[in-house]
Amino acid sequence: MEVNNRYITITNHIQGSAKESDFELKVVPLRLSVEPGSSAVILKNLWVSIDPYQLNRMKRYSSSQKTVQSAVRIIPGQPIDSPGVARVLVSDDPEFVKDDLVAGFVHWGEYSVVKGGMLRKLDPEIDLPLSYHAGVLGMSGLTAYAGLFEICKAKKGDKVFVSAACGSVGNLVGQYAKLSGCYVVGCAGSRDKVALLKEKLGFDDAFNYKEETDLNSALARYFPDGIDIYFDNVGGEMLEAAVANMNTSGRVAACGTIAEYSEGAKRAAPNMVDVIYKRIKIQGFLAMDHMILHSDFLSTTTDYIHNGKIK
């Protein structure tokens, strides 16, 4: 049997911010069969997570492209892969059979052909929408969990600042931190998002960074006793201001640099005297480095969702 597989690709390598014209929809025939011994699995894609870091893969060059497989450069015309959820249609991997629901890297399209070893079978006992496995129970959730608890060692009483706090990672960092007894402030880019953080997600406070003329002064106002943990999703000037307001032995989880992804953007230059004399730890990390936490993360987060403690 053969189907038409529709998928999204880039028309050329992106410079600066992405535009709609940088993308196109392709249609190619796909045979729903696999070669014996190939360990290939054909998937019907159900949900996919579209994440900011993908912009670095779409550039002609980014230093991140040389680090891990999930960050390699995308070639124009090729399918784009991202974390997602899918249903197995055909499998040459004995671990997977037709109609299994799986999570892994799938294409921005209707179908994917992947190696079985790159997939994880979903637990049928988790009675939550499948889309959650591409977000709160997927890589975004694990990133928030690992960054806050493994990298920053959050504990009760810590004062936590989260940038891009309405993002798929940032909102969970704030909620995990509140559940751990921390004081939490987030920043976002609109008044509606600020209201969401404070009124629905339980942040102690939040501000619209676009309305602040001096980020250093803003953070000093929201953290009069200093910042213990900064979960950094943006880099740039926000990282500089956060470091300037951090306490001794402060911890920074360097998760993303959204403010720096576009060409010509200002690169962060934190005061290294502060980093040294305050003994601040700044650590970059990837969720895939912390898969050992996955079982604890999944059970803890599932319980929180079922009990209404995480939105």
C-alpha positions in Angstrom: 0.0 0.0 0.0 1.2 3.5 -0.8 0.1 6.9 0.7 0.9 10.5 0.0 3.1 11.8 2.8 2.7 15.6 3.3 5.4 17.2 5.4 6.9 20.7 6.1 10.5 21.6 5.2 12.5 24.7 4.8 13.1 26.3 1.4 16.5 27.6 2.3 18.7 28.1 5.3 17.2 30.9 7.6 19.0 34.1 8.4 17.6 36.2 11.2 14.0 35.5 12.2 11.9 32.9 10.4 9.3 33.9 7.9 6.4 32.0 6.4 8.2 32.1 3.0 11.1 30.1 4.5 8.8 27.0 4.7 7.0 24.9 2.2 4.7 21.9 2.1 6.0 18.9 0.2 4.1 15.8 -0.9 5.9 12.5 -1.6 4.8 8.9 -2.0 5.4 6.5 0.9 5.1 2.8 0.8 3.7 1.4 4.0 6.2 -1.5 4.2 9.6 -2.0 5.7 12.6 -4.1 4.8 13.2 -7.2 7.0 16.1 -6.6 9.4 15.9 -2.9 9.1 14.4 -2.2 12.6 12.4 0.5 10.9 9.1 1.6 12.2 6.5 3.6 10.1 4.4 6.0 12.2 1.3 8.0 11.8 2.1 11.2 13.5 -0.4 12.6 16.0 1.2 15.4 17.9 4.5 17.3 17.5 6.3 19.9 19.6 7.5 23.0 17.7 10.3 24.4 19.8 12.4 27.6 19.5 15.8 25.8 19.4 14.8 24.4 15.9 15.8 27.8 14.5 19.4 27.0 15.2 19.0 23.8 13.1 17.6 25.8 10.2 20.6 28.2 10.0 23.4 27.6 7.6 25.6 27.4 10.6 25.2 27.3 14.4 27.8 25.9 16.8 25.0 23.8 18.3 24.8 21.8 15.1 28.1 20.0 16.0 27.0 18.8 19.5 24.2 16.2 19.5 22.2 14.4 16.9 18.9 16.2 17.7 20.6 19.6 16.9 22.2 18.7 13.5 21.6 21.1 10.6 18.4 20.7 8.6 18.9 20.5 4.8 16.3 22.3 2.7 13.8 19.8 1.3 14.4 17.3 4.1 11.7 16.6 6.8 12.1 18.4 10.1 12.1 16.2 13.1 10.9 17.1 16.6 9.7 15.4 19.8 6.2 14.1 19.3 3.6 11.3 19.7 2.6 8.8 17.0 0.8 5.5 16.4 2.7 2.5 14.9 1.5 1.4 11.5 4.2 -1.0 10.4 7.2 -2.3 12.4 10.3 -4.4 11.9 11.3 -3.9 15.5 10.0 -6.6 17.8 9.5 -4.1 20.6 6.7 -2.4 18.7 3.6 -3.7 17.0 0.8 -2.1 15.0 -1.3 0.5 16.9 1.2 0.9 19.7 1.3 4.5 20.9 4.9 5.9 21.1 6.9 9.0 21.9 10.1 10.0 20.1 11.4 12.3 17.3 8.8 12.4 14.5 8.5 14.6 11.4 6.6 17.8 10.9 4.3 15.8 8.7 1.7 13.1 8.5 4.0 10.1 8.6 7.5 9.3 9.8 9.9 6.4 9.2 12.3 5.9 12.2 14.5 3.3 13.9 12.6 1.6 16.7 15.5 2.2 19.2 14.6 6.0 19.0 11.1 5.4 20.3 9.5 4.9 23.7 6.2 3.1 24.2 3.6 5.1 26.1 2.3 3.7 29.3 -1.4 2.9 28.8 -2.1 3.3 32.5 -1.5 7.1 32.2 -5.1 8.3 31.6 -4.3 11.8 30.2 -4.6 13.3 26.7 -2.0 12.1 24.2 -0.9 15.7 23.5 0.5 15.9 27.0 3.2 13.5 26.0 4.5 16.1 23.5 4.5 18.8 26.3 4.1 18.6 30.0 4.9 14.8 30.0 7.4 15.1 27.2 10.8 16.8 26.6 9.5 20.2 27.8 8.4 18.7 31.1 11.6 16.7 31.6 13.7 19.8 30.8 11.9 21.9 33.5 12.1 19.0 36.0 15.8 18.2 35.4 16.9 21.9 35.2 15.2 22.9 38.5 15.9 19.8 40.6 19.1 18.3 39.2 21.0 21.4 37.9 19.8 24.0 40.4 19.0 21.7 43.4 15.9 23.7 44.3 14.8 23.6 47.9 12.2 25.2 50.1 12.7 28.9 50.6 14.8 29.5 47.5 14.0 32.6 45.5 13.5 31.6 41.9 13.3 33.7 38.8 12.1 32.3 35.5 12.3 34.0 32.1 10.0 33.2 29.2 7.8 31.9 32.1 4.7 31.3 29.9 6.7 29.0 27.6 6.2 25.2 27.6 9.3 24.9 29.9 9.1 28.0 32.0 5.5 27.6 33.2 6.4 24.2 34.6 9.6 25.4 36.2 7.5 27.9 38.1 4.8 25.4 39.1 7.4 22.8 40.3 9.2 25.5 42.3 6.0 26.7 44.0 5.2 23.0 44.9 8.7 22.8 46.5 8.1 25.8 48.7 10.0 28.4 46.7 9.3 32.1 46.1 8.8 32.4 42.3 8.7 35.4 39.9 8.4 35.0 36.2 8.7 37.4 33.2 6.8 37.3 30.0 6.0 39.5 27.0 2.4 40.7 27.5 0.1 41.7 30.3 -2.2 38.8 29.5 0.7 36.4 30.1 1.6 38.1 33.3 -2.0 37.7 34.5 -1.9 34.0 33.6 1.2 33.5 35.6 -0.1 35.1 38.7 -3.8 34.2 38.5 -3.8 30.7 37.2 -0.3 29.2 37.5 0.4 30.3 41.0 3.5 32.5 40.6 4.1 34.8 43.5 4.7 37.7 41.1 5.4 38.4 37.4 6.2 41.3 35.1 6.2 42.3 31.4 9.8 42.7 30.4 8.7 44.9 27.5 7.5 47.5 29.9 10.7 47.7 31.9 13.3 50.2 30.8 16.0 48.8 33.2 16.0 45.1 33.8 18.6 45.3 36.5 16.4 47.7 38.6 13.3 45.6 37.8 14.8 42.4 39.3 16.1 44.3 42.3 12.5 45.5 42.9 11.1 42.0 42.6 13.9 40.3 44.5 15.0 42.7 47.3 16.7 39.8 49.0 18.4 38.6 45.8 17.9 35.6 43.5 19.0 32.1 44.4 18.0 30.3 41.2 17.6 31.7 37.7 16.1 29.4 35.1 17.3 31.0 31.9 15.3 30.5 28.7 16.4 33.7 26.9 20.0 34.7 27.5 20.9 38.2 26.4 20.4 41.2 28.7 18.1 39.2 31.0 20.9 36.9 31.9 23.1 39.9 32.6 20.5 41.4 34.9 19.8 38.2 36.7 23.5 37.5 37.5 23.8 41.1 38.8 21.0 40.3 41.3 22.0 36.9 42.4 23.0 35.8 45.9 26.2 34.1 46.9 26.1 30.5 45.6 23.4 31.3 43.1 22.6 28.7 40.5 21.7 29.4 36.8 20.2 26.7 34.6 21.1 27.7 31.1 18.2 26.1 29.1 17.7 28.4 26.1 18.8 31.6 24.5 15.7 32.8 22.6 16.9 36.4 22.6 20.1 35.4 20.8 18.8 33.0 18.2 18.3 35.7 15.5 21.3 37.0 13.6 22.7 40.2 15.0 21.1 39.8 18.4 23.1 41.0 21.5 25.0 38.2 23.2 24.9 37.9 26.9 27.9 39.2 28.8 27.3 38.6 32.5 29.6 40.3 35.0 32.3 37.7 35.6 33.4 39.4 38.7 30.0 38.6 40.2 30.1 35.1 38.9 33.5 34.5 40.6 33.1 36.3 43.9 29.5 35.2 44.4 30.5 31.7 43.4 27.6 31.5 41.0 27.1 28.3 39.0 26.0 28.7 35.4 25.4 25.3 33.8 24.0 24.4 30.4 22.1 21.2 30.1 19.9 19.1 27.8 17.0 17.0 28.9 18.4 13.9 27.1 21.3 13.9 29.5 18.9 13.3 32.4 16.8 10.3 31.2 17.7 8.6 34.5 15.2 11.0 36.1 12.4 10.1 33.6 10.6 7.6 35.7 10.5 9.9 38.8 9.6 12.9 36.6 6.7 11.0 34.9 5.2 9.6 38.0 5.5 12.8 40.0 4.1 15.0 37.2 1.3 12.7 36.4 0.2 12.7 40.1 0.4 16.5 40.2 -1.8 16.8 37.1 -4.4 14.3 38.4 -4.5 16.1 41.8 -4.8 19.5 40.1 -1.5 20.8 41.5 -0.1 21.4 38.0 -2.1 23.2 35.3 
